[in-house]
Amino acid sequence: MRGICQIGNCLFAVEKTIVGDKGYFLYNKERWRGGRVVEGARLESVCGSNVTVSSNLILSAKKVLSNIMKLIIIVAADEDGAIGQTDGSVMWKLSDDLKIFKQLTSGFPIIMGYTTHLSIGRILPNRPNIILTRKKSQSVEGALIASNIDESLELAAKYSDTVFIIGGEEVFNEFLPIAEFIYLSRVHGHVGGDKYFFYNSEEWTEISSVDYFANENNTHDFTFKTLQSVNE
């Protein structure tokens, strides 16, 4: 099958495309979207040049979906970037942070790893819970199961074009390159942990921050920050 796609300002004729629900979408660094194409396919440009599709031009469906969806990482981390412990120990009590989390995520799909689901201990109500797990036979009552990021985004897109990524460490790392916003509760202190969340400050711009203070509801001072990717 032949098709038309666009790279930069040039239109290309695609000589070979993948037919079916799965496949790859043509992308370049400027995020032009085209049809599903096979690596190695020849593209004939109306600009007079030919291009061979290579791995640096094609990315999986997560890139396409992330470009039309609002992906938000929401995370609490101490000043060292610690977000949790392997044994599931509670690192802090931040009632105000929990209220923020509930207010922001209610009504929207949330994506998490299976370990994060276990640490929460229940399905979070009033929002689709999408759990990432490599165990294809895994089932969780009341939740949707995805075996990879592509599947998780496809499930989320059925409910909203806004989706929250809530952890844990590995899931954050997978979504960070394609996220548009980070909602970061920076816990002031060195609480300790062995699970972390880090980001490159040069790739994110802080657009707002609100301070909360330790009291009977919060064991630590924390600052709720909204960061936006400079690539958006």
Residue, then its C-alpha position, 0 to 999 in steps of 0.5 A: m500500500r502507498g500513502i502520504c506522510q510529511i517530514g518537515n515541510c516536505l510530503f513523501a509517498v510511502e511505498k510500503t506500510i503496515v496494515g493492521d492495528k499494530g505498527y509504527f507511526l512515522y515521526n521526525k524530531e519536529r513531531w510531524r505524524g504520518g502513516r504506519v511505515v516499515e523501517g527501511a521503506r523508501l520515501e519519495s519526496v515532492c521536494g526532489s529527494n529520497v529518504t529511507v525510513s530509519s529507527n530515528l524516524i519511527l517511534s511506537a504508538k506511545k509517541v503518537l498518543s502522547n502528542i495528542m494527550k496531556l500526560i501528567i506525572i504526579v509525584a511526591a519526592d524528598e529533597d534527595g528525590a526519594i519517593g518510596q522504599t522497597d518494603g513499602s514503609v510509609m515515608w511521610k504523612l501529608s494529608d494536604d498532598l493527598k487532598i491535592f492528588k484526589q482533587l486533580t486526578s478524580g475523573f481522569p485515568i491514572i496509570m501505575g505499576y503493579t507494585t504501586h497498586l499493591s502499596i496503595g492497597r485498593i482501587l482508587p475510586n472515581r477514576p479509571n485505574i490502569i495497571l502496568t504489569r508484564k504478567k499478561s495473565q494478571s487480573v485485578e478486580g476493578a482495574l484495567i490491565a496493560s502489558n506495556i505503555d502503548e496499551s496503557l495509553e490506548l486504554a486511557a484514551k478511551y476515557s480522556d485526553t488527560v492522563f495521570i502517571i502515578g508511579g512507581e520509579e520505573v513507570f515514571n522513568e518510562f513516561l518522563p520523556i513524553a510527559e507534558f507536565i510534572y506535578l511535584s510535591r517536593v518534601h522538605g527534608h532528607v527522609g531516605g528511601d531506595k526508590y527515586f524520581f529525578y528529572n533534568s531541570e534544564e528540560w523543565t520550566e517551573i510555572s507555579s509553586v505553593d508552599y504547605f507547612a508541617n502541622e497536625n496533618n503534615t509531618h513535613d513542609f512541602t512545596f507543590k510545584t507545577l513543571q512544564s516540559v520545554n519541548e512542548 
